[in-house]
Amino acid sequence: MGIQDTKKAGFIIGAIAPFLGFFIYYLMRFRLFTLKEFWQVLMMQRSLLSGIISISLLMNVLVFTLALNKRKDQLAIGIFIASCVYGGTALAIRWFF
C-alpha cells in the first residue's frame, strides 16, 4: 500500500517529522528536564528555540531523501515546502524575537 505520492501527504509528513526530530534532540540533550521545564527554557531563550527548530529540520532531510530515493517526487515537493515553512519560522524567530 504505502504512502500516496501527493504534495499534501508530503506536506503533512514534512510538518510532523520535525516534531520527532525535536523530541529526539530533547531526549539526547535535555532529558534531565521535564518537557514542561524544557519548553519554559525555550520560551525564555528564543535564540535556542530557532536553533532547535533548525536541528529538528534534519529529520525532514531524512524523509526528503527517502522520498526521492523511492521516486515519490510529489511527496518530496510537499516535504520541501513544509521545510521551507519551518525554515522561515526559524529565521523569523531569530530576527524578530
C-alpha positions in Angstrom: 0.0 0.0 0.0 2.4 2.7 1.1 2.1 6.5 1.2 0.4 8.3 -1.6 2.7 10.3 -3.9 0.9 13.7 -3.3 2.1 17.1 -2.2 -0.5 17.1 0.5 0.8 13.9 2.1 4.4 15.2 1.7 3.4 18.4 3.5 1.8 16.5 6.3 4.9 14.3 6.7 7.2 17.4 6.5 5.1 19.1 9.1 5.2 16.2 11.6 8.8 14.9 11.1 10.5 18.0 12.8 8.4 17.3 15.9 10.0 13.8 16.0 13.4 15.4 15.5 12.7 17.9 18.3 11.7 15.0 20.7 14.9 13.1 19.8 17.0 16.2 20.4 15.3 16.7 23.7 15.9 13.1 24.7 19.6 13.3 23.8 20.4 16.7 25.3 17.8 17.8 27.9 16.2 14.7 29.3 17.1 15.8 32.8 14.4 18.5 32.4 10.7 17.6 32.1 9.1 18.6 28.8 7.3 21.5 30.6 10.6 22.8 32.1 12.3 22.5 28.7 9.5 24.4 27.0 9.8 27.2 29.6 13.5 27.5 29.0 12.9 27.7 25.2 10.3 30.5 25.7 12.8 32.5 27.8 15.7 31.9 25.3 14.2 32.4 21.8 17.6 32.0 20.1 17.8 28.5 21.5 14.4 27.8 20.0 15.4 28.8 16.5 18.5 26.7 16.7 16.5 23.7 17.9 14.0 24.2 15.0 16.9 24.1 12.6 18.2 20.9 14.1 14.8 19.4 14.0 14.7 20.0 10.3 17.3 17.4 9.9 14.5 14.9 10.2 13.0 16.4 7.1 16.2 15.9 5.3 15.9 12.2 6.1 12.3 11.8 4.9 13.0 14.1 1.9 15.9 11.8 0.8 13.8 8.7 1.4 11.0 10.1 -0.8 13.5 11.0 -3.6 15.1 7.5 -3.4 11.6 5.9 -3.7 11.0 8.2 -6.7 8.0 9.8 -5.0 8.6 13.3 -6.4 5.3 14.9 -5.4 5.8 13.7 -1.8 9.3 15.2 -1.9 7.9 18.5 -3.1 5.4 18.6 -0.2 8.2 17.8 2.3 10.3 20.6 0.8 7.5 23.1 1.1 7.0 22.2 4.8 10.7 22.5 5.3 10.7 26.0 3.8 7.8 27.0 6.2 9.8 25.7 9.2 13.0 27.4 8.0 11.2 30.7 7.5 9.8 30.3 11.0 13.2 29.7 12.5 14.6 32.8 10.7 11.6 34.9 11.8 12.2 33.9 15.4 15.9 34.6 15.2 15.4 38.1 13.6 12.3 39.4 15.3 12.2 37.9 18.7 
